[in-house]
Amino acid sequence: MAAYDFDLFVIGGGSAGVRLGRIAAGHGARVAVAEERFWGGTCVNVGCVPKKIMVNAAEYGAWAEDAAAFGWDMEVHGHDWGKLAAARDAEVARLSGIYGKLLAGAGVTSFDARATFVDAHTLDVGGQRVTAERIVIATGGTPHRLDIPGAELGLVSDDLFTLKELPKRAVVLGSGYIAVEFATILRGLGAEVDLVYRAPLPLRGFDEDIRAAAAEALAAQGIRLNSDVTPTRIARMGETLVVSQGDLFMREADAVFFCTGRVPNTAGLGLDKAGVETTRGGAVVVDDEHRTNVPHIYAIGDVIDRVNLTPMATAVGHALADTLFGKNPRKASYENVPTAVFMSPPIATVGLTEAEAAERGPVDVYVAHFTPMRHTISKRQGRKSLMKLVVCQHTQKILGAHMLGEDSAEIMQGIGIAVVMGATKQDFDRTIGIHPTAAEEFVTLRTRTRVAGVTAAAAQ
């Protein structure tokens, strides 16, 4: 008789947990996965998928306006929020259902229940005691509200997808990727939008040229940028919400969205009963093998708060399954991970920012601005693309590639392959461009814009 009910128990049925469970079962392991909310996790249900659908919807309004410049006689009679919501929700339901089918097809036991630790090998799963030889925590993250009076009056990112109608006036708190995406969605669908944030520029952590270009693009759409503001209160005045910073700042809105980050979803899991260590912010502490301080308990995905991206989570889940049960020990690299921000126009990036690269030594920086042909005709403001390469002076390897502009995510996926392979500036230079495209700018950057990191390198 087996010592445990399962060889592997995964807490969380999101991208990381489902991939891990499915691949581990394919290797012959007895696997169970528990999900208390919805299969597919944040990405499928209240993240990447529904958000991208709403980004697409917001873009059509601008495209309809631009059509006249190309000779089309079109009339726009407004936007039907309910019709969009129905189409979005149907697609989300379809994809969420696929996750359950994938697990069932692989022979995984699924629990539609919350799983919490009783001890290091035992879980309470919806009132049932279950034991496992190995346990993986893959519970993802959860939206974070600012700790200010009236915070309960605000919405979090999940709530955008359950709204019955578009708010006429919205205040979006924050300036990370979720905040700027939500701001452009709401504005594109017709709302008046204020983006409120503490920093001088949005998108902290991104390349500085990209941040500046993003601010210009957001403002060009009519989004009011309120920088250097730290809200201290939300109050209700009749049907109106008021966001304020003392007597220095005040904005009225019909809806206030907290897009002020996400925190690891570890509250109430009973990690203390298993002896699992977490950081002060609640992230599960793991080593390079994704092992916690308890040798048979692992954690992957957003719950470790490392690189919080769906493809990263699935890659790590797959690698861990191969390592534990597939006789193929391997790791998914956290280096050179391509990512995108689906604001309008979108941002895509891979590798190091200029500032990060300059800390390691001297770099050559190439920057180009390009107006897509579509907008040389439409004359729409704020649609200029920015392309940037950060190149190591010593090796000539591309350390970072960054773009703000239409189709940037589609373009950056291919460039990401080149960067991961160690491509040099000369590799880019001898590649023939596809004309006429914005993408060809990346292979025609011949004039160096500036040098960075020389002083830092000399000091070492």
C-alpha angles and dihedrals in degrees: 000000000000116000091226136034091236138018089218133018118189120199106208133039099216128114095292098044097044094049091047094047095045095049093043090052089050088058090056101263122142100241137184129184126194124200122177101186118023136337114248093038126224097333098058099035111030104003140040100006104045091036093054091049089054091046088054090050092051091051094058092067092059092043090053090053092048093050092081091066088060094051101266118138103212136159125204115206099187136277127291106218093185094054091051091047092052093050092045094048093048091055092046091051091049093052094043089054091053091062092059091047092051091055094045091049090053093051096252119153109233127204121196091205145089115271121207132174121261092173136333094292102024131077134188104224110187090323095317122112113230130176129206136183091219128021128195123198110214103154097136125207139304132215118270127221124204113253096243134124111278094022089135088066091064129083127231127223093269090061095066088075095056099045113124094211142008113271112237092219124027135181115202114199115208138033105229124112094281092051097051092043092052091046092055093044093052093043093046091053091051110271126132105243135198117190109204122191143153101232128076090243134025125250103043111206095033124106112288095235089052092048092053092046091048091054090052092048093049092049092048089060091057096258109146110230115211106186128180091029125131109188114225102181146017116203135177120233107181107301092342130090118215122204114197145172102207109284093325102076137022133170129176122216146162090224135019119202123202105215091161100129139284129264130210112274099234103119113123096007092119093236090156090062089058093042094241115159124226135184123251087265092055099255116144110246113232138168127231089284091054089247118144124218086275102075099220096043120083136180131205140171129025092339089078091049097221113118104352102203129123097231089049090052094050092047092052092046091052093047092049092051090051090048098048101037110006101065088236109108110200144140135224109232120239090200123101096006110174115224140171140209110213097211118127111298094019128236126220130182144170130187129359129351117235091258093050093048093046090058088063097049145292117337136183114229123207120188130178133179117207134179110215113236090243090065098043080070101034093045088211111166123233096028100108114128125228122205124186138180125191111201131189108238094212100048100017088225117150104250096177140008122192135179140177112189146082114313091010093139092052091048096045094055090068093042088051089062090053093048093048089051091053099251117184131220088255090057088056092045095055093047113101114235126234106241132245097017138110089235093068089070088076091063097041099054099124105149117073111230097200146326122248136184098031094122092047092050093049091053094058 
